[in-house]
């Protein structure tokens, strides 16, 4: 199963970074976050969430998931990303993975946990 971590060819991280540069004042936490949302991690901007979810669903349906399965999986993955990573952390991890074209361990862990939780 391919984890819904968007390819750089589908998802323009550079555009999102430029678009949301104003959010760079958010602190970067150093400890891994538990699965529950911490009050000190601000939620991601709606535009980031919508862009990620749209492209994630698109990629996941291309991988063979039904639209409903893809929506559920991508919602779970995004919720877990927000619970574990600040926006800056998420963008940094994603940018690093775009260089190698390999999903980072942190993202694979989240994807597998959601797939198991949803019995996919």
N, CA, C and O atoms as CSV, one atom per row, in Angstrom:
chain,resi,resn,atom,element,x,y,z
A,1,UNK,N,N,0.842,-1.184,0.000
A,1,UNK,CA,C,0.000,0.000,0.000
A,1,UNK,C,C,0.881,1.238,0.000
A,1,UNK,O,O,1.846,1.338,0.758
A,2,UNK,N,N,0.537,2.149,-0.841
A,2,UNK,CA,C,1.280,3.407,-0.889
A,2,UNK,C,C,0.626,4.389,0.076
A,2,UNK,O,O,-0.590,4.580,0.047
A,3,UNK,N,N,1.423,5.002,0.919
A,3,UNK,CA,C,0.933,5.963,1.904
A,3,UNK,C,C,0.665,7.286,1.203
A,3,UNK,O,O,1.464,7.707,0.367
A,4,UNK,N,N,-0.447,7.957,1.526
A,4,UNK,CA,C,-0.775,9.210,0.847
A,4,UNK,C,C,0.106,10.372,1.276
A,4,UNK,O,O,-0.325,11.263,2.008
A,5,UNK,N,N,1.326,10.346,0.813
A,5,UNK,CA,C,2.249,11.460,0.993
A,5,UNK,C,C,2.480,11.989,-0.402
A,5,UNK,O,O,3.079,11.306,-1.233
A,6,UNK,N,N,2.024,13.168,-0.667
A,6,UNK,CA,C,1.939,13.676,-2.017
A,6,UNK,C,C,3.284,13.841,-2.687
A,6,UNK,O,O,4.258,14.271,-2.069
A,7,UNK,N,N,3.323,13.490,-3.965
A,7,UNK,CA,C,4.529,13.662,-4.768
A,7,UNK,C,C,4.742,15.128,-5.064
A,7,UNK,O,O,3.789,15.902,-5.148
A,8,UNK,N,N,5.998,15.504,-5.222
A,8,UNK,CA,C,6.285,16.898,-5.554
A,8,UNK,C,C,5.734,17.256,-6.917
A,8,UNK,O,O,5.468,18.428,-7.182
A,9,UNK,N,N,5.553,16.266,-7.800
A,9,UNK,CA,C,4.991,16.560,-9.109
A,9,UNK,C,C,3.513,16.915,-9.023
A,9,UNK,O,O,2.986,17.589,-9.908
A,10,UNK,N,N,2.845,16.471,-7.974
A,10,UNK,CA,C,1.424,16.751,-7.814
A,10,UNK,C,C,1.199,17.941,-6.893
A,10,UNK,O,O,0.245,18.697,-7.075
A,11,UNK,N,N,2.041,18.105,-5.943
A,11,UNK,CA,C,1.829,19.066,-4.867
A,11,UNK,C,C,2.958,20.080,-4.877
A,11,UNK,O,O,4.119,19.709,-4.700
A,12,UNK,N,N,2.650,21.324,-5.077
A,12,UNK,CA,C,3.695,22.341,-5.139
A,12,UNK,C,C,3.969,22.901,-3.752
A,12,UNK,O,O,3.321,23.846,-3.301
A,13,UNK,N,N,4.931,22.301,-3.098
A,13,UNK,CA,C,5.303,22.754,-1.764
A,13,UNK,C,C,5.811,24.179,-1.799
A,13,UNK,O,O,5.521,24.976,-0.907
A,14,UNK,N,N,6.566,24.494,-2.829
A,14,UNK,CA,C,7.111,25.845,-2.938
A,14,UNK,C,C,5.997,26.871,-2.925
A,14,UNK,O,O,6.103,27.894,-2.249
A,15,UNK,N,N,4.931,26.611,-3.663
A,15,UNK,CA,C,3.811,27.548,-3.703
A,15,UNK,C,C,3.184,27.699,-2.327
A,15,UNK,O,O,2.846,28.808,-1.916
A,16,UNK,N,N,3.027,26.588,-1.613
A,16,UNK,CA,C,2.436,26.666,-0.276
A,16,UNK,C,C,3.349,27.399,0.691
A,16,UNK,O,O,2.884,28.185,1.515
A,17,UNK,N,N,4.634,27.147,0.593
A,17,UNK,CA,C,5.575,27.832,1.479
A,17,UNK,C,C,5.524,29.327,1.236
A,17,UNK,O,O,5.478,30.114,2.181
A,18,UNK,N,N,5.531,29.719,-0.030
A,18,UNK,CA,C,5.463,31.144,-0.341
A,18,UNK,C,C,4.131,31.743,0.081
A,18,UNK,O,O,4.080,32.843,0.631
A,19,UNK,N,N,3.055,31.012,-0.180
A,19,UNK,CA,C,1.724,31.503,0.143
A,19,UNK,C,C,1.542,31.684,1.644
A,19,UNK,O,O,0.857,32.609,2.081
A,20,UNK,N,N,2.146,30.813,2.428
A,20,UNK,CA,C,1.934,30.845,3.872
A,20,UNK,C,C,3.186,31.222,4.651
A,20,UNK,O,O,3.359,30.814,5.799
A,21,UNK,N,N,4.048,31.996,4.026
A,21,UNK,CA,C,5.270,32.446,4.700
A,21,UNK,C,C,4.948,33.248,5.950
A,21,UNK,O,O,5.753,33.307,6.880
A,22,UNK,N,N,3.788,33.857,5.974
A,22,UNK,CA,C,3.417,34.659,7.137
A,22,UNK,C,C,3.223,33.807,8.389
A,22,UNK,O,O,3.174,34.341,9.497
A,23,UNK,N,N,3.112,32.487,8.225
A,23,UNK,CA,C,2.916,31.617,9.379
A,23,UNK,C,C,4.236,31.166,9.987
A,23,UNK,O,O,4.242,30.349,10.908
A,24,UNK,N,N,5.353,31.684,9.487
A,24,UNK,CA,C,6.661,31.227,9.952
A,24,UNK,C,C,6.973,31.640,11.387
A,24,UNK,O,O,7.951,31.159,11.959
A,25,UNK,N,N,6.179,32.505,11.974
A,25,UNK,CA,C,6.433,32.892,13.354
A,25,UNK,C,C,5.990,31.812,14.334
A,25,UNK,O,O,6.258,31.925,15.530
A,26,UNK,N,N,5.320,30.773,13.856
A,26,UNK,CA,C,4.901,29.706,14.748
A,26,UNK,C,C,6.119,28.956,15.252
A,26,UNK,O,O,7.042,28.690,14.482
A,27,UNK,N,N,6.139,28.614,16.525
A,27,UNK,CA,C,7.309,27.929,17.070
A,27,UNK,C,C,7.435,26.512,16.521
A,27,UNK,O,O,6.439,25.858,16.214
A,28,UNK,N,N,8.657,26.061,16.406
A,28,UNK,CA,C,8.901,24.684,15.988
A,28,UNK,C,C,9.174,23.882,17.250
A,28,UNK,O,O,10.135,24.146,17.972
A,29,UNK,N,N,8.328,22.912,17.505
A,29,UNK,CA,C,8.518,22.067,18.680
A,29,UNK,C,C,9.611,21.050,18.381
A,29,UNK,O,O,9.805,20.660,17.230
A,30,UNK,N,N,10.312,20.629,19.404
A,30,UNK,CA,C,11.407,19.694,19.191
A,30,UNK,C,C,11.032,18.271,19.561
A,30,UNK,O,O,11.685,17.335,19.100
A,31,UNK,N,N,10.041,18.080,20.347
A,31,UNK,CA,C,9.647,16.735,20.753
A,31,UNK,C,C,8.543,16.218,19.846
A,31,UNK,O,O,7.720,16.985,19.345
A,32,UNK,N,N,8.537,14.917,19.643
A,32,UNK,CA,C,7.476,14.318,18.844
A,32,UNK,C,C,6.159,14.484,19.590
A,32,UNK,O,O,6.088,14.334,20.809
A,33,UNK,N,N,5.140,14.792,18.841
A,33,UNK,CA,C,3.828,15.026,19.433
A,33,UNK,C,C,3.041,13.728,19.527
A,33,UNK,O,O,3.145,12.877,18.643
A,34,UNK,N,N,2.265,13.566,20.574
A,34,UNK,CA,C,1.369,12.421,20.646
A,34,UNK,C,C,0.248,12.576,19.625
A,34,UNK,O,O,0.112,13.624,18.994
A,35,UNK,N,N,-0.544,11.536,19.472
A,35,UNK,CA,C,-1.589,11.558,18.456
A,35,UNK,C,C,-2.679,12.586,18.733
A,35,UNK,O,O,-3.323,13.046,17.790
A,36,UNK,N,N,-2.906,12.958,19.961
A,36,UNK,CA,C,-3.944,13.946,20.270
A,36,UNK,C,C,-3.420,15.357,20.018
A,36,UNK,O,O,-2.249,15.652,20.257
A,37,UNK,N,N,-4.305,16.220,19.531
A,37,UNK,CA,C,-3.920,17.609,19.257
A,37,UNK,C,C,-3.545,18.301,20.560
A,37,UNK,O,O,-4.304,18.282,21.529
A,38,UNK,N,N,-2.384,18.900,20.568
A,38,UNK,CA,C,-1.937,19.679,21.720
A,38,UNK,C,C,-2.434,21.106,21.550
A,38,UNK,O,O,-2.455,21.617,20.430
A,39,UNK,N,N,-2.833,21.758,22.630
A,39,UNK,CA,C,-3.344,23.123,22.507
A,39,UNK,C,C,-2.297,24.120,22.035
A,39,UNK,O,O,-2.655,25.188,21.539
A,40,UNK,N,N,-1.005,23.799,22.176
A,40,UNK,CA,C,0.021,24.746,21.765
A,40,UNK,C,C,0.407,24.624,20.287
A,40,UNK,O,O,1.253,25.382,19.812
A,41,UNK,N,N,-0.194,23.690,19.559
A,41,UNK,CA,C,0.043,23.581,18.117
A,41,UNK,C,C,-1.146,24.210,17.406
A,41,UNK,O,O,-2.249,23.664,17.439
A,42,UNK,N,N,-0.935,25.345,16.768
A,42,UNK,CA,C,-2.048,25.974,16.044
A,42,UNK,C,C,-2.501,25.085,14.889
A,42,UNK,O,O,-1.674,24.417,14.268
A,43,UNK,N,N,-3.791,25.065,14.594
A,43,UNK,CA,C,-4.258,24.276,13.454
A,43,UNK,C,C,-3.679,24.834,12.155
A,43,UNK,O,O,-3.365,26.021,12.061
A,44,UNK,N,N,-3.545,23.969,11.164
A,44,UNK,CA,C,-3.048,24.411,9.868
A,44,UNK,C,C,-4.075,25.336,9.233
A,44,UNK,O,O,-5.271,25.203,9.491
A,45,UNK,N,N,-3.625,26.267,8.411
A,45,UNK,CA,C,-4.568,27.137,7.694
A,45,UNK,C,C,-5.487,26.299,6.799
A,45,UNK,O,O,-5.078,25.272,6.258
A,46,UNK,N,N,-6.714,26.749,6.656
A,46,UNK,CA,C,-7.710,26.041,5.854
A,46,UNK,C,C,-7.199,25.751,4.453
A,46,UNK,O,O,-7.430,24.665,3.921
A,47,UNK,N,N,-6.513,26.704,3.854
A,47,UNK,CA,C,-6.027,26.526,2.487
A,47,UNK,C,C,-5.035,25.374,2.391
A,47,UNK,O,O,-5.047,24.628,1.412
A,48,UNK,N,N,-4.187,25.222,3.383
A,48,UNK,CA,C,-3.222,24.114,3.409
A,48,UNK,C,C,-3.975,22.797,3.537
A,48,UNK,O,O,-3.704,21.844,2.807
A,49,UNK,N,N,-4.920,22.750,4.468
A,49,UNK,CA,C,-5.674,21.517,4.686
A,49,UNK,C,C,-6.442,21.116,3.434
A,49,UNK,O,O,-6.418,19.951,3.036
A,50,UNK,N,N,-7.119,22.072,2.814
A,50,UNK,CA,C,-7.903,21.772,1.618
A,50,UNK,C,C,-7.014,21.314,0.464
A,50,UNK,O,O,-7.353,20.366,-0.245
A,51,UNK,N,N,-5.880,21.984,0.275
A,51,UNK,CA,C,-4.964,21.608,-0.812
A,51,UNK,C,C,-4.406,20.204,-0.584
A,51,UNK,O,O,-4.370,19.389,-1.506
A,52,UNK,N,N,-3.971,19.926,0.647
A,52,UNK,CA,C,-3.430,18.599,0.941
A,52,UNK,C,C,-4.497,17.534,0.728
A,52,UNK,O,O,-4.255,16.525,0.066
A,53,UNK,N,N,-5.670,17.762,1.289
A,53,UNK,CA,C,-6.718,16.750,1.233
A,53,UNK,C,C,-7.152,16.476,-0.206
A,53,UNK,O,O,-7.346,15.323,-0.592
A,54,UNK,N,N,-7.302,17.533,-0.994
A,54,UNK,CA,C,-7.718,17.362,-2.389
A,54,UNK,C,C,-6.715,16.499,-3.151
A,54,UNK,O,O,-7.093,15.554,-3.842
A,55,UNK,N,N,-5.444,16.833,-3.018
A,55,UNK,CA,C,-4.422,16.092,-3.741
A,55,UNK,C,C,-4.206,14.694,-3.170
A,55,UNK,O,O,-3.916,13.757,-3.914
A,56,UNK,N,N,-4.345,14.553,-1.870
A,56,UNK,CA,C,-4.224,13.247,-1.232
A,56,UNK,C,C,-5.327,12.312,-1.724
A,56,UNK,O,O,-5.056,11.160,-2.065
A,57,UNK,N,N,-6.561,12.796,-1.763
A,57,UNK,CA,C,-7.686,11.983,-2.239
A,57,UNK,C,C,-7.463,11.601,-3.698
A,57,UNK,O,O,-7.695,10.458,-4.091
A,58,UNK,N,N,-7.016,12.555,-4.485
A,58,UNK,CA,C,-6.741,12.307,-5.898
A,58,UNK,C,C,-5.683,11.206,-6.052
A,58,UNK,O,O,-5.866,10.275,-6.836
A,59,UNK,N,N,-4.605,11.312,-5.321
A,59,UNK,CA,C,-3.535,10.317,-5.401
A,59,UNK,C,C,-4.008,8.966,-4.875
A,59,UNK,O,O,-3.707,7.930,-5.467
A,60,UNK,N,N,-4.744,8.972,-3.769
A,60,UNK,CA,C,-5.186,7.723,-3.153
A,60,UNK,C,C,-6.181,6.976,-4.031
A,60,UNK,O,O,-6.124,5.749,-4.118
A,61,UNK,N,N,-7.088,7.692,-4.682
A,61,UNK,CA,C,-8.019,7.020,-5.596
A,61,UNK,C,C,-7.254,6.458,-6.795
A,61,UNK,O,O,-7.618,5.411,-7.329
A,62,UNK,N,N,-6.207,7.143,-7.211
A,62,UNK,CA,C,-5.354,6.626,-8.276
A,62,UNK,C,C,-4.606,5.365,-7.867
A,62,UNK,O,O,-4.193,4.577,-8.718
A,63,UNK,N,N,-4.434,5.177,-6.571
A,63,UNK,CA,C,-3.769,3.988,-6.036
A,63,UNK,C,C,-4.752,2.846,-5.792
A,63,UNK,O,O,-4.348,1.767,-5.358
A,64,UNK,N,N,-6.046,3.073,-6.069
A,64,UNK,CA,C,-7.014,2.000,-5.955
A,64,UNK,C,C,-8.013,2.109,-4.823
A,64,UNK,O,O,-8.888,1.252,-4.703
A,65,UNK,N,N,-7.915,3.127,-3.991
A,65,UNK,CA,C,-8.907,3.319,-2.938
A,65,UNK,C,C,-10.186,3.878,-3.546
A,65,UNK,O,O,-10.140,4.604,-4.539
A,66,UNK,N,N,-11.327,3.540,-2.949
A,66,UNK,CA,C,-12.577,4.164,-3.376
A,66,UNK,C,C,-12.534,5.625,-2.939
A,66,UNK,O,O,-11.745,5.981,-2.064
A,67,UNK,N,N,-13.373,6.479,-3.538
A,67,UNK,CA,C,-13.386,7.878,-3.096
A,67,UNK,C,C,-13.654,8.020,-1.597
A,67,UNK,O,O,-13.043,8.863,-0.941
A,68,UNK,N,N,-14.558,7.209,-1.048
A,68,UNK,CA,C,-14.862,7.298,0.387
A,68,UNK,C,C,-13.678,6.835,1.229
A,68,UNK,O,O,-13.343,7.470,2.229
A,69,UNK,N,N,-13.042,5.731,0.832
A,69,UNK,CA,C,-11.862,5.260,1.558
A,69,UNK,C,C,-10.750,6.305,1.516
A,69,UNK,O,O,-10.100,6.579,2.525
A,70,UNK,N,N,-10.544,6.880,0.339
A,70,UNK,CA,C,-9.496,7.895,0.182
A,70,UNK,C,C,-9.780,9.107,1.055
A,70,UNK,O,O,-8.877,9.634,1.704
A,71,UNK,N,N,-11.029,9.549,1.071
A,71,UNK,CA,C,-11.403,10.704,1.894
A,71,UNK,C,C,-11.167,10.406,3.369
A,71,UNK,O,O,-10.598,11.227,4.090
A,72,UNK,N,N,-11.603,9.235,3.815
A,72,UNK,CA,C,-11.413,8.858,5.219
A,72,UNK,C,C,-9.933,8.758,5.576
A,72,UNK,O,O,-9.507,9.248,6.622
A,73,UNK,N,N,-9.152,8.123,4.706
A,73,UNK,CA,C,-7.726,7.968,4.960
A,73,UNK,C,C,-7.023,9.319,4.999
A,73,UNK,O,O,-6.227,9.584,5.900
A,74,UNK,N,N,-7.315,10.166,4.029
A,74,UNK,CA,C,-6.646,11.471,3.959
A,74,UNK,C,C,-7.046,12.372,5.123
A,74,UNK,O,O,-6.225,13.142,5.621
A,75,UNK,N,N,-8.291,12.284,5.557
A,75,UNK,CA,C,-8.736,13.049,6.720
A,75,UNK,C,C,-7.985,12.592,7.963
A,75,UNK,O,O,-7.507,13.414,8.745
A,76,UNK,N,N,-7.882,11.291,8.143
A,76,UNK,CA,C,-7.154,10.743,9.294
A,76,UNK,C,C,-5.692,11.171,9.255
A,76,UNK,O,O,-5.153,11.630,10.262
A,77,UNK,N,N,-5.054,11.025,8.106
A,77,UNK,CA,C,-3.640,11.381,7.970
A,77,UNK,C,C,-3.431,12.855,8.282
A,77,UNK,O,O,-2.521,13.211,9.030
A,78,UNK,N,N,-4.262,13.701,7.718
A,78,UNK,CA,C,-4.123,15.138,7.960
A,78,UNK,C,C,-4.338,15.471,9.434
A,78,UNK,O,O,-3.598,16.274,10.004
A,79,UNK,N,N,-5.343,14.860,10.052
A,79,UNK,CA,C,-5.583,15.085,11.482
A,79,UNK,C,C,-4.361,14.688,12.309
A,79,UNK,O,O,-3.987,15.391,13.248
A,80,UNK,N,N,-3.746,13.572,11.962
A,80,UNK,CA,C,-2.575,13.111,12.707
A,80,UNK,C,C,-1.363,14.004,12.456
A,80,UNK,O,O,-0.585,14.268,13.373
A,81,UNK,N,N,-1.201,14.468,11.217
A,81,UNK,CA,C,-0.111,15.413,10.944
A,81,UNK,C,C,-0.259,16.654,11.820
A,81,UNK,O,O,0.707,17.120,12.424
A,82,UNK,N,N,-1.485,17.183,11.882
A,82,UNK,CA,C,-1.723,18.393,12.675
A,82,UNK,C,C,-1.501,18.145,14.159
A,82,UNK,O,O,-1.064,19.040,14.882
A,83,UNK,N,N,-1.797,16.937,14.613
A,83,UNK,CA,C,-1.619,16.615,16.027
A,83,UNK,C,C,-0.145,16.449,16.390
A,83,UNK,O,O,0.247,16.708,17.528
A,84,UNK,N,N,0.661,16.023,15.441
A,84,UNK,CA,C,2.067,15.728,15.716
A,84,UNK,C,C,3.025,16.844,15.344
A,84,UNK,O,O,4.049,17.028,16.002
A,85,UNK,N,N,2.704,17.593,14.295
A,85,UNK,CA,C,3.663,18.535,13.734
A,85,UNK,C,C,3.083,19.933,13.604
A,85,UNK,O,O,1.938,20.109,13.188
A,86,UNK,N,N,3.881,20.919,13.963
A,86,UNK,CA,C,3.488,22.291,13.644
A,86,UNK,C,C,3.524,22.432,12.130
A,86,UNK,O,O,4.067,21.574,11.434
A,87,UNK,N,N,2.947,23.510,11.624
A,87,UNK,CA,C,2.975,23.740,10.181
A,87,UNK,C,C,4.412,23.820,9.682
A,87,UNK,O,O,4.741,23.243,8.646
A,88,UNK,N,N,5.261,24.523,10.402
A,88,UNK,CA,C,6.667,24.628,9.992
A,88,UNK,C,C,7.341,23.260,9.944
A,88,UNK,O,O,8.088,22.968,9.010
A,89,UNK,N,N,7.085,22.427,10.938
A,89,UNK,CA,C,7.668,21.083,10.947
A,89,UNK,C,C,7.168,20.275,9.756
A,89,UNK,O,O,7.947,19.623,9.062
A,90,UNK,N,N,5.868,20.329,9.532
A,90,UNK,CA,C,5.269,19.589,8.421
A,90,UNK,C,C,5.893,20.009,7.097
A,90,UNK,O,O,6.288,19.160,6.299
A,91,UNK,N,N,5.985,21.319,6.860
A,91,UNK,CA,C,6.544,21.816,5.601
A,91,UNK,C,C,8.021,21.443,5.465
A,91,UNK,O,O,8.484,21.127,4.369
A,92,UNK,N,N,8.751,21.478,6.567
A,92,UNK,CA,C,10.175,21.121,6.529
A,92,UNK,C,C,10.352,19.639,6.203
A,92,UNK,O,O,11.161,19.285,5.346
A,93,UNK,N,N,9.610,18.787,6.874
A,93,UNK,CA,C,9.700,17.346,6.623
A,93,UNK,C,C,9.300,17.049,5.184
A,93,UNK,O,O,9.952,16.261,4.498
A,94,UNK,N,N,8.225,17.683,4.735
A,94,UNK,CA,C,7.758,17.457,3.369
A,94,UNK,C,C,8.798,17.918,2.351
A,94,UNK,O,O,9.045,17.227,1.362
A,95,UNK,N,N,9.401,19.066,2.582
A,95,UNK,CA,C,10.417,19.592,1.660
A,95,UNK,C,C,11.610,18.640,1.582
A,95,UNK,O,O,12.133,18.386,0.497
A,96,UNK,N,N,12.035,18.120,2.719
A,96,UNK,CA,C,13.156,17.179,2.737
A,96,UNK,C,C,12.814,15.900,1.984
A,96,UNK,O,O,13.656,15.349,1.276
A,97,UNK,N,N,11.568,15.423,2.137
A,97,UNK,CA,C,11.173,14.194,1.447
A,97,UNK,C,C,11.037,14.414,-0.053
A,97,UNK,O,O,11.229,13.482,-0.834
A,98,UNK,N,N,10.711,15.623,-0.460
A,98,UNK,CA,C,10.594,15.919,-1.887
A,98,UNK,C,C,11.942,15.792,-2.591
A,98,UNK,O,O,12.000,15.454,-3.773
A,99,UNK,N,N,13.014,16.061,-1.869
A,99,UNK,CA,C,14.360,15.946,-2.448
A,99,UNK,C,C,14.714,14.492,-2.734
A,99,UNK,O,O,15.351,14.193,-3.744
A,100,UNK,N,N,14.305,13.593,-1.856
A,100,UNK,CA,C,14.648,12.176,-1.998
A,100,UNK,C,C,13.568,11.376,-2.712
A,100,UNK,O,O,13.804,10.235,-3.107
A,101,UNK,N,N,12.398,11.953,-2.879
A,101,UNK,CA,C,11.245,11.275,-3.482
A,101,UNK,C,C,10.791,10.071,-2.656
A,101,UNK,O,O,10.095,9.193,-3.167
A,102,UNK,N,N,11.174,10.027,-1.408
A,102,UNK,CA,C,10.776,8.961,-0.492
A,102,UNK,C,C,9.987,9.569,0.654
A,102,UNK,O,O,10.375,10.605,1.194
A,103,UNK,N,N,8.870,8.927,1.035
A,103,UNK,CA,C,8.130,9.464,2.176
A,103,UNK,C,C,8.951,9.311,3.452
A,103,UNK,O,O,9.554,8.263,3.680
A,104,UNK,N,N,8.977,10.345,4.279
A,104,UNK,CA,C,9.732,10.256,5.527
A,104,UNK,C,C,9.081,9.271,6.493
A,104,UNK,O,O,7.875,9.031,6.443
A,105,UNK,N,N,9.899,8.710,7.366
A,105,UNK,CA,C,9.404,7.729,8.336
A,105,UNK,C,C,8.228,8.264,9.140
A,105,UNK,O,O,7.280,7.531,9.421
A,106,UNK,N,N,8.288,9.548,9.513
A,106,UNK,CA,C,7.217,10.139,10.314
A,106,UNK,C,C,5.883,10.070,9.572
A,106,UNK,O,O,4.847,9.811,10.185
A,107,UNK,N,N,5.900,10.300,8.266
A,107,UNK,CA,C,4.672,10.288,7.483
A,107,UNK,C,C,4.192,8.861,7.235
A,107,UNK,O,O,2.989,8.597,7.252
A,108,UNK,N,N,5.129,7.937,7.003
A,108,UNK,CA,C,4.763,6.537,6.793
A,108,UNK,C,C,4.083,5.993,8.043
A,108,UNK,O,O,3.074,5.293,7.957
A,109,UNK,N,N,4.639,6.319,9.197
A,109,UNK,CA,C,4.062,5.870,10.467
A,109,UNK,C,C,2.612,6.332,10.606
A,109,UNK,O,O,1.743,5.554,10.998
A,110,UNK,N,N,2.359,7.582,10.289
A,110,UNK,CA,C,1.002,8.135,10.375
A,110,UNK,C,C,0.091,7.441,9.369
A,110,UNK,O,O,-1.027,7.054,9.710
A,111,UNK,N,N,0.554,7.281,8.142
A,111,UNK,CA,C,-0.262,6.641,7.108
A,111,UNK,C,C,-0.632,5.216,7.461
A,111,UNK,O,O,-1.778,4.806,7.280
A,112,UNK,N,N,0.330,4.459,7.963
A,112,UNK,CA,C,0.055,3.080,8.352
A,112,UNK,C,C,-0.911,3.010,9.527
A,112,UNK,O,O,-1.806,2.166,9.549
A,113,UNK,N,N,-0.732,3.893,10.500
A,113,UNK,CA,C,-1.639,3.913,11.652
A,113,UNK,C,C,-3.068,4.202,11.208
A,113,UNK,O,O,-4.009,3.566,11.684
A,114,UNK,N,N,-3.233,5.153,10.301
A,114,UNK,CA,C,-4.580,5.481,9.816
A,114,UNK,C,C,-5.165,4.334,8.995
A,114,UNK,O,O,-6.340,4.001,9.147
A,115,UNK,N,N,-4.357,3.732,8.132
A,115,UNK,CA,C,-4.839,2.608,7.326
A,115,UNK,C,C,-5.287,1.461,8.224
A,115,UNK,O,O,-6.322,0.843,7.974
A,116,UNK,N,N,-4.517,1.175,9.262
A,116,UNK,CA,C,-4.900,0.121,10.205
A,116,UNK,C,C,-6.160,0.495,10.966
A,116,UNK,O,O,-7.050,-0.335,11.151
A,117,UNK,N,N,-6.235,1.740,11.404
A,117,UNK,CA,C,-7.401,2.208,12.151
A,117,UNK,C,C,-8.670,2.097,11.310
A,117,UNK,O,O,-9.742,1.790,11.831
A,118,UNK,N,N,-8.544,2.350,10.000
A,118,UNK,CA,C,-9.697,2.332,9.098
A,118,UNK,C,C,-9.894,0.975,8.421
A,118,UNK,O,O,-10.773,0.823,7.573
A,119,UNK,N,N,-9.072,-0.010,8.798
A,119,UNK,CA,C,-9.136,-1.352,8.207
A,119,UNK,C,C,-9.010,-1.329,6.690
A,119,UNK,O,O,-9.769,-1.997,5.987
A,120,UNK,N,N,-8.058,-0.565,6.192
A,120,UNK,CA,C,-7.841,-0.482,4.742
A,120,UNK,C,C,-6.723,-1.407,4.316
A,120,UNK,O,O,-6.396,-1.474,3.131
